[in-house]
């Protein structure tokens, strides 16, 4: 498989089609009304449609090189020597006679990577390829100093095989946020330039000149904002996140995460909710992140998606002990 690319199918370009339809509506409306201003308004949706088409890409794309996996969709690299474990993300066994399209999870030295289903190659062949490189490694149990005594006591009571210790992952394999915003902001900037040029060439009143300058300013400001959002990629936005630790034992959990420090016994836990994706709207800053929400008497704790094992696995460990 060396030299091959793994990729998923491109999704339908709904955004491109939407803006193309809007541009067509303005063009047809302007032609029907013999109004050039209505037709000229189609420039913005047309630019948005073209920009989204040019920026249309696959959700996952990777190249299998001689030394490792080059992640083309997220600008990352995972050496084969760093791969410790290869799992089917949906929990199926290697000999399961099911559909040959399933997500694959690579556990490596700096975190994990989830390869989605619906690849251009059979999933079992891809899994077998990575398994040939996987070298099991002992779990790192160096936790935040505030939790070391708790870990020592739990290991002594239950044994290390029943106590799970999690540390932050060091590699964040995900596309830079704000990509669509940068695309649409650039389209607004270009549309503003076209409007300003048309307005400057037209006789007074030069309405489209003012509209074009306004659009260019708005597009430039929004582009700068989304560029800064993209540059902020690399961590979870949590203070001192590299020292975060989570311990799950038959007795309960202990957590050191940002300013949060504490222990929670299972009988104190009232509810557990798994939130694999960040909501689009929330009332508090903590609620805009993916995580596991633990509800206890008078308290609400969010385990963030920053650890070296997948959030889904951590959630399953908690449910197994709590229930």
C-alpha positions as CSV (number, residue, x, y, z in Angstrom):
1,X,0.0,0.0,0.0
2,X,3.0,2.3,0.2
3,X,2.5,5.2,-2.2
4,X,-1.3,4.9,-2.2
5,X,-3.7,7.6,-1.0
6,X,-6.6,7.0,1.3
7,X,-9.6,9.3,0.8
8,X,-13.3,9.5,1.3
9,X,-15.8,10.6,-1.3
10,X,-16.4,14.3,-1.6
11,X,-19.7,15.4,-0.2
12,X,-22.3,17.0,-2.4
13,X,-21.5,20.8,-2.7
14,X,-24.7,22.0,-1.2
15,X,-23.3,25.4,-0.4
16,X,-22.0,25.9,-4.0
17,X,-25.4,24.9,-5.4
18,X,-27.3,27.2,-3.0
19,X,-25.2,30.3,-3.9
20,X,-25.4,29.4,-7.6
21,X,-29.2,29.3,-7.4
22,X,-29.2,32.7,-5.6
23,X,-27.0,34.2,-8.3
24,X,-29.3,32.8,-11.0
25,X,-32.3,34.3,-9.3
26,X,-30.8,37.8,-9.2
27,X,-29.6,37.5,-12.8
28,X,-33.0,36.3,-14.1
29,X,-34.8,38.9,-12.0
30,X,-32.6,41.7,-13.3
31,X,-33.1,40.6,-16.9
32,X,-36.8,40.3,-16.5
33,X,-37.1,43.7,-14.9
34,X,-34.5,45.3,-17.2
35,X,-32.8,46.4,-14.0
36,X,-28.9,46.2,-14.1
37,X,-28.7,46.9,-10.4
38,X,-30.6,43.7,-9.5
39,X,-28.4,41.7,-12.0
40,X,-25.3,43.3,-10.4
41,X,-26.3,42.1,-7.0
42,X,-25.7,38.5,-8.3
43,X,-22.0,39.1,-8.1
44,X,-21.8,38.3,-4.4
45,X,-23.6,35.0,-4.5
46,X,-21.8,34.1,-7.7
47,X,-18.4,34.7,-6.0
48,X,-19.5,32.7,-3.0
49,X,-20.5,29.8,-5.2
50,X,-17.2,29.8,-7.2
51,X,-15.1,30.2,-4.0
52,X,-16.8,27.2,-2.3
53,X,-16.4,25.1,-5.5
54,X,-12.7,25.9,-5.6
55,X,-12.4,25.1,-1.9
56,X,-14.4,21.9,-2.1
57,X,-12.4,19.1,-0.7
58,X,-12.6,15.6,0.8
59,X,-13.3,15.3,4.5
60,X,-10.3,12.8,4.8
61,X,-7.2,12.4,2.6
62,X,-3.9,10.8,3.5
63,X,-0.9,9.5,1.7
64,X,0.9,6.3,2.8
65,X,4.6,7.1,2.6
66,X,7.7,5.0,3.3
67,X,7.9,6.3,6.9
68,X,4.4,7.1,7.9
69,X,0.9,8.5,7.2
70,X,0.9,12.0,5.7
71,X,-2.4,13.7,6.5
72,X,-3.2,15.9,3.6
73,X,-6.6,17.1,4.9
74,X,-5.1,18.4,8.2
75,X,-1.4,18.9,7.6
76,X,-0.1,16.2,10.0
77,X,2.2,13.3,10.0
78,X,2.2,10.0,12.0
79,X,5.3,7.8,11.7
80,X,4.6,4.1,11.5
81,X,7.0,3.5,14.4
82,X,4.6,5.6,16.7
83,X,1.6,3.4,16.0
84,X,0.8,1.3,19.1
85,X,-2.7,0.0,18.5
86,X,-5.2,-0.4,15.6
87,X,-8.9,-0.8,16.3
88,X,-12.2,-0.8,14.5
89,X,-13.8,2.4,15.9
90,X,-17.2,0.8,15.9
91,X,-16.0,-2.1,18.0
92,X,-16.1,-5.0,15.5
93,X,-13.6,-7.8,15.6
94,X,-11.0,-8.5,12.9
95,X,-12.9,-11.7,11.9
96,X,-16.3,-10.1,11.8
97,X,-18.3,-10.9,8.7
98,X,-19.9,-7.5,8.2
99,X,-19.7,-4.6,5.8
100,X,-16.1,-3.9,4.6
101,X,-16.5,-0.2,5.4
102,X,-16.0,0.9,8.9
103,X,-14.0,3.6,10.8
104,X,-10.5,2.7,12.0
105,X,-8.8,4.2,15.0
106,X,-5.0,4.4,15.2
107,X,-3.6,4.9,18.7
108,X,-0.1,6.4,18.5
109,X,2.5,8.0,20.7
110,X,1.0,11.5,20.6
111,X,-2.7,10.7,20.6
112,X,-5.0,9.0,18.2
113,X,-6.4,9.3,14.6
114,X,-9.8,8.2,13.4
115,X,-9.9,7.1,9.8
116,X,-13.5,7.3,8.6
117,X,-15.5,4.7,6.8
118,X,-16.3,4.8,3.1
119,X,-12.7,4.9,2.0
120,X,-11.6,4.3,-1.5
121,X,-10.0,1.0,-0.3
122,X,-11.5,-1.9,1.8
123,X,-11.4,-1.0,5.5
124,X,-10.1,-4.5,6.5
125,X,-7.1,-4.2,4.2
126,X,-6.3,-0.7,5.6
127,X,-6.6,-2.0,9.1
128,X,-4.4,-5.0,8.3
129,X,-1.8,-2.7,6.8
130,X,-1.6,-0.6,9.9
131,X,-1.7,-3.6,12.2
132,X,1.5,-4.8,10.6
133,X,3.3,-1.8,11.9
134,X,1.7,-1.5,15.3
135,X,4.0,-2.0,18.3
136,X,2.3,-2.3,21.7
137,X,3.6,0.0,24.3
138,X,3.1,0.2,28.0
139,X,0.5,2.8,29.1
140,X,2.1,6.0,30.4
141,X,0.8,6.5,34.0
142,X,2.6,9.8,34.8
143,X,-0.3,12.0,35.9
144,X,-0.6,15.5,37.4
145,X,1.2,15.7,40.7
146,X,-2.2,16.5,42.4
147,X,-3.5,13.0,41.4
148,X,-0.4,10.9,42.0
149,X,-1.5,9.8,45.5
150,X,-5.0,9.0,44.3
151,X,-3.5,6.8,41.5
152,X,-1.2,5.1,43.9
153,X,-4.0,4.2,46.3
154,X,-6.3,3.0,43.5
155,X,-3.5,0.8,42.0
156,X,-2.8,-0.7,45.4
157,X,-6.4,-1.4,46.0
158,X,-7.7,-2.6,42.7
159,X,-4.6,-3.3,40.6
160,X,-3.3,-1.3,37.6
161,X,-5.4,-3.4,35.1
162,X,-8.6,-2.0,36.6
163,X,-7.5,1.7,37.0
164,X,-7.3,3.8,33.9
165,X,-5.0,6.9,33.7
166,X,-5.3,9.4,30.9
167,X,-3.0,12.2,29.9
168,X,-3.3,14.9,27.2
169,X,-2.6,14.1,23.6
170,X,0.1,16.1,22.0
171,X,-1.0,16.0,18.4
172,X,-4.2,17.5,17.3
173,X,-5.1,16.0,13.9
174,X,-7.9,18.1,12.6
175,X,-8.4,20.8,10.0
176,X,-7.9,24.4,10.9
177,X,-11.2,25.9,12.1
178,X,-12.8,28.7,10.2
179,X,-12.1,27.4,6.7
180,X,-15.6,28.2,5.4
181,X,-15.5,31.6,7.0
182,X,-12.2,32.4,5.2
183,X,-13.7,31.2,1.9
184,X,-16.8,33.3,2.1
185,X,-14.9,36.3,3.5
186,X,-12.6,36.2,0.5
187,X,-15.6,35.9,-1.8
188,X,-17.1,39.0,-0.2
189,X,-13.8,40.9,-0.7
190,X,-13.7,39.9,-4.4
191,X,-17.3,40.8,-4.9
192,X,-16.7,44.2,-3.3
193,X,-13.8,44.8,-5.7
194,X,-16.0,44.0,-8.7
195,X,-18.8,46.3,-7.4
196,X,-16.4,49.1,-6.7
197,X,-14.9,48.9,-10.2
198,X,-18.3,48.9,-11.8
199,X,-19.4,51.8,-9.6
200,X,-16.3,53.8,-10.4
201,X,-16.9,53.3,-14.1
202,X,-20.6,54.3,-13.9
203,X,-21.9,57.9,-14.0
204,X,-23.0,59.6,-10.7
205,X,-24.5,58.7,-8.3
206,X,-21.9,56.0,-7.9
207,X,-24.0,53.8,-5.6
208,X,-22.1,50.6,-6.3
209,X,-18.8,52.2,-5.6
210,X,-19.9,52.8,-2.0
211,X,-21.4,49.4,-1.8
212,X,-18.2,47.8,-3.1
213,X,-15.9,49.7,-0.7
214,X,-18.2,48.7,2.2
215,X,-18.2,45.0,1.1
216,X,-14.4,45.1,0.7
217,X,-14.0,46.4,4.3
218,X,-16.4,43.9,5.7
219,X,-14.7,41.1,3.8
220,X,-11.2,42.1,4.9
221,X,-12.2,42.4,8.6
222,X,-14.0,39.0,8.6
223,X,-11.1,37.4,6.7
224,X,-8.7,38.6,9.3
225,X,-10.9,37.3,12.1
226,X,-11.2,33.8,10.5
227,X,-7.4,33.7,9.8
228,X,-6.8,34.4,13.5
229,X,-9.2,31.7,14.4
230,X,-7.3,29.3,12.1
231,X,-4.0,30.2,13.7
232,X,-5.4,29.5,17.1
233,X,-5.5,25.8,16.2
234,X,-3.3,23.4,18.2
235,X,-4.7,23.1,21.7
236,X,-8.1,23.0,23.4
237,X,-8.1,26.6,24.6
238,X,-7.7,25.4,28.2
239,X,-5.2,27.0,30.6
240,X,-2.4,24.6,31.5
241,X,-3.9,21.8,29.5
242,X,-0.7,19.9,29.1
243,X,-0.8,19.1,32.8
244,X,-4.4,17.7,32.7
245,X,-5.0,14.2,33.9
246,X,-8.0,11.9,34.4
247,X,-8.2,8.7,36.5
248,X,-11.0,6.2,36.3
249,X,-11.2,3.5,38.9
250,X,-13.8,1.1,40.3
251,X,-14.2,3.6,43.2
252,X,-14.8,6.8,41.1
253,X,-12.8,9.3,39.1
254,X,-10.2,12.0,39.8
255,X,-9.7,14.9,37.5
256,X,-7.1,17.7,37.1
257,X,-8.2,19.9,34.2
258,X,-7.4,23.6,34.1
259,X,-8.4,25.1,37.4
260,X,-10.5,22.1,38.3
261,X,-9.1,19.6,40.8
262,X,-11.1,16.9,42.6
263,X,-12.4,13.4,43.1
264,X,-15.9,12.0,42.6
265,X,-17.2,8.7,43.8
266,X,-19.7,6.7,41.6
267,X,-22.5,7.0,44.2
268,X,-22.3,10.8,44.0
269,X,-22.7,10.8,40.2
270,X,-26.3,11.5,39.1
271,X,-26.0,11.5,35.3
272,X,-23.5,11.0,32.4
273,X,-23.9,12.5,29.0
274,X,-21.6,12.0,26.0
275,X,-21.3,15.0,23.7
276,X,-19.1,14.0,20.8
277,X,-19.4,17.3,19.0
278,X,-19.4,20.9,20.3
279,X,-22.9,22.5,20.1
280,X,-23.3,25.4,17.8
281,X,-24.9,27.5,20.5
282,X,-24.3,27.5,24.3
283,X,-24.9,29.8,27.2
284,X,-21.5,29.4,28.8
285,X,-18.0,29.0,27.3
286,X,-17.5,25.5,28.8
287,X,-20.6,24.3,26.9
288,X,-19.2,25.1,23.5
289,X,-16.7,22.2,23.7
290,X,-17.1,18.5,23.0
291,X,-16.9,16.4,26.1
292,X,-18.4,14.1,28.7
293,X,-20.8,15.9,31.0
294,X,-20.9,14.5,34.6
295,X,-23.8,15.7,36.8
296,X,-23.5,15.5,40.6
297,X,-25.2,17.1,43.5
298,X,-24.8,20.8,43.0
299,X,-22.0,20.4,40.4
300,X,-21.6,19.9,36.7
301,X,-18.2,18.6,35.4
302,X,-17.1,18.5,31.7
303,X,-14.3,16.1,30.7
304,X,-12.9,17.7,27.6
305,X,-11.8,16.0,24.5
306,X,-8.1,16.5,25.1
307,X,-6.9,13.1,26.3
308,X,-4.7,10.5,24.6
309,X,-7.6,8.1,24.2
310,X,-10.8,8.7,22.3
311,X,-13.6,10.5,24.2
312,X,-16.0,7.6,23.3
313,X,-13.7,5.1,25.0
314,X,-13.5,7.2,28.1
315,X,-17.3,7.5,28.2
316,X,-17.6,3.7,28.0
317,X,-15.2,3.2,30.9
318,X,-17.2,5.6,33.0
319,X,-20.5,3.9,32.1
320,X,-19.1,0.5,32.8
321,X,-18.0,1.4,36.4
322,X,-20.9,3.7,37.2
323,X,-23.7,1.3,36.1
